[in-house]
Structures are given as C-alpha cells and as structure tokens.
Amino acid sequence: VCENCQGTGLPEGVPIRDLLGQRRDAIYVRAYAWSTRVFLWARDCYWEQGMRNRDMFRVNVNAYLVTVKIAFALTEEARGDEHSPAIASMEYELASTYLSRVRESLGSLRAMGMSRPDMAWMMDEADALSVALDERRKKLKL
C-alpha cells in the first residue's frame, strides 16, 4: 500500500501493485505473464531435470528476451522524437523474432513428447502475442 503518497498525485491506501498495473502497457503485461511462466518451466526442465537439448535451451534463453524488447520499444515510444517510431518498430520486430524462436521450439518439444498440461496455452498465447506485436508495429508505421 502506498503509505507515502501524500503530495505525489497518487491515491493513498491503494496497493502499489494496483497502481503499477494501471500504468503498464497491456501487451507488456501479457507478454511478461507468458514469458515468466514459460521461462520458469524451461529453466526447471533444463537445469533441474537435465532436459538439455537445443530446443529447451532456446526456450530458456529467448522467453525473457521477448519482454525485454517490448520494454525497450515502449521506452522508445515514450521518448517521442523523430527516430522513436523506427527504433520502437525494430524493437517490436526483435521481440517477434524471439517469440517465434520460442514458439518453434515449444512445437519441437511437444513433438518430442516433452509436453506439459499448459503447453497448448503457451503456444496459443505466443501466437496471440505475435499478432499483437504485428499490430503495434503497423500502428507505428502509419
């Protein structure tokens, strides 16, 4: 709870998490929830359970890079100078590249029998995020 909000323009007595959630980009929030879930699963499989193969490594490495690139893009959008749209678009494109790598490797892992109950959700959410990132890039090019 924001106990020292007096004079800041923030409402008093509101949980900090709720305040932050109001100011976060919807795509970022969605990507962060997805990447955290995917990364934690891949990290556990790779490091704790010893499922060390190319695809598990790719999921482990690329999952968080999606949200990193989205954060960089949002920072560029907020900057608002003449170069910002082009740079933000490039960052979204890189987020899409990392997302594509994760999606491809999740499909390969499922084909190898390394599935889990929410694998379909992970893949469907990756597809939905890909569409959202493409739409965001298109808006920047208008």
Contacts in CASP RR format, 6 or more apart in sequence:
PFRMAT RR
TARGET T0000
AUTHOR 0000-0000-0000
METHOD contacts of the structure
MODEL  1
VCENCQGTGLPEGVPIRDLLGQRRDAIYVRAYAWSTRVFLWARDCYWEQG
MRNRDMFRVNVNAYLVTVKIAFALTEEARGDEHSPAIASMEYELASTYLS
RVRESLGSLRAMGMSRPDMAWMMDEADALSVALDERRKKLKL
1 13 0 8 1.000
1 14 0 8 1.000
1 15 0 8 1.000
1 16 0 8 1.000
2 8 0 8 1.000
2 10 0 8 1.000
2 11 0 8 1.000
2 12 0 8 1.000
2 13 0 8 1.000
2 14 0 8 1.000
2 15 0 8 1.000
2 16 0 8 1.000
2 19 0 8 1.000
3 12 0 8 1.000
3 13 0 8 1.000
5 11 0 8 1.000
5 12 0 8 1.000
5 13 0 8 1.000
5 14 0 8 1.000
6 12 0 8 1.000
10 19 0 8 1.000
11 19 0 8 1.000
21 29 0 8 1.000
25 70 0 8 1.000
25 74 0 8 1.000
27 70 0 8 1.000
27 129 0 8 1.000
27 132 0 8 1.000
27 133 0 8 1.000
27 136 0 8 1.000
28 67 0 8 1.000
28 70 0 8 1.000
28 71 0 8 1.000
28 74 0 8 1.000
30 125 0 8 1.000
30 128 0 8 1.000
30 129 0 8 1.000
30 132 0 8 1.000
31 66 0 8 1.000
31 67 0 8 1.000
31 70 0 8 1.000
31 95 0 8 1.000
31 129 0 8 1.000
32 67 0 8 1.000
34 66 0 8 1.000
34 122 0 8 1.000
34 125 0 8 1.000
34 126 0 8 1.000
34 129 0 8 1.000
35 63 0 8 1.000
35 64 0 8 1.000
35 66 0 8 1.000
35 67 0 8 1.000
37 118 0 8 1.000
37 122 0 8 1.000
38 59 0 8 1.000
38 63 0 8 1.000
38 102 0 8 1.000
38 106 0 8 1.000
38 122 0 8 1.000
39 59 0 8 1.000
39 60 0 8 1.000
39 63 0 8 1.000
39 64 0 8 1.000
41 116 0 8 1.000
41 122 0 8 1.000
42 56 0 8 1.000
42 59 0 8 1.000
42 60 0 8 1.000
42 63 0 8 1.000
43 60 0 8 1.000
45 51 0 8 1.000
45 56 0 8 1.000
45 114 0 8 1.000
46 52 0 8 1.000
46 56 0 8 1.000
46 57 0 8 1.000
46 60 0 8 1.000
51 114 0 8 1.000
53 112 0 8 1.000
54 105 0 8 1.000
55 105 0 8 1.000
55 106 0 8 1.000
55 107 0 8 1.000
55 108 0 8 1.000
55 109 0 8 1.000
55 112 0 8 1.000
56 105 0 8 1.000
56 109 0 8 1.000
56 114 0 8 1.000
58 101 0 8 1.000
58 102 0 8 1.000
58 104 0 8 1.000
58 105 0 8 1.000
59 102 0 8 1.000
59 105 0 8 1.000
59 106 0 8 1.000
59 109 0 8 1.000
62 98 0 8 1.000
62 99 0 8 1.000
62 101 0 8 1.000
62 102 0 8 1.000
62 105 0 8 1.000
63 98 0 8 1.000
63 102 0 8 1.000
65 94 0 8 1.000
65 95 0 8 1.000
65 98 0 8 1.000
66 95 0 8 1.000
66 98 0 8 1.000
66 99 0 8 1.000
66 102 0 8 1.000
66 129 0 8 1.000
67 95 0 8 1.000
69 91 0 8 1.000
69 92 0 8 1.000
69 94 0 8 1.000
69 95 0 8 1.000
69 98 0 8 1.000
70 91 0 8 1.000
70 92 0 8 1.000
70 95 0 8 1.000
70 133 0 8 1.000
72 91 0 8 1.000
73 87 0 8 1.000
73 88 0 8 1.000
73 89 0 8 1.000
73 91 0 8 1.000
73 92 0 8 1.000
73 95 0 8 1.000
73 136 0 8 1.000
74 88 0 8 1.000
76 84 0 8 1.000
76 85 0 8 1.000
76 87 0 8 1.000
76 88 0 8 1.000
76 91 0 8 1.000
77 84 0 8 1.000
77 85 0 8 1.000
77 88 0 8 1.000
77 140 0 8 1.000
85 140 0 8 1.000
85 141 0 8 1.000
86 140 0 8 1.000
88 140 0 8 1.000
89 137 0 8 1.000
89 140 0 8 1.000
89 141 0 8 1.000
92 133 0 8 1.000
92 136 0 8 1.000
92 137 0 8 1.000
92 140 0 8 1.000
93 137 0 8 1.000
95 133 0 8 1.000
96 130 0 8 1.000
96 133 0 8 1.000
96 134 0 8 1.000
96 137 0 8 1.000
99 126 0 8 1.000
99 129 0 8 1.000
99 130 0 8 1.000
99 133 0 8 1.000
100 130 0 8 1.000
102 126 0 8 1.000
103 123 0 8 1.000
103 126 0 8 1.000
103 127 0 8 1.000
103 130 0 8 1.000
106 119 0 8 1.000
106 122 0 8 1.000
106 123 0 8 1.000
106 126 0 8 1.000
107 123 0 8 1.000
109 115 0 8 1.000
109 119 0 8 1.000
110 119 0 8 1.000
110 123 0 8 1.000
END
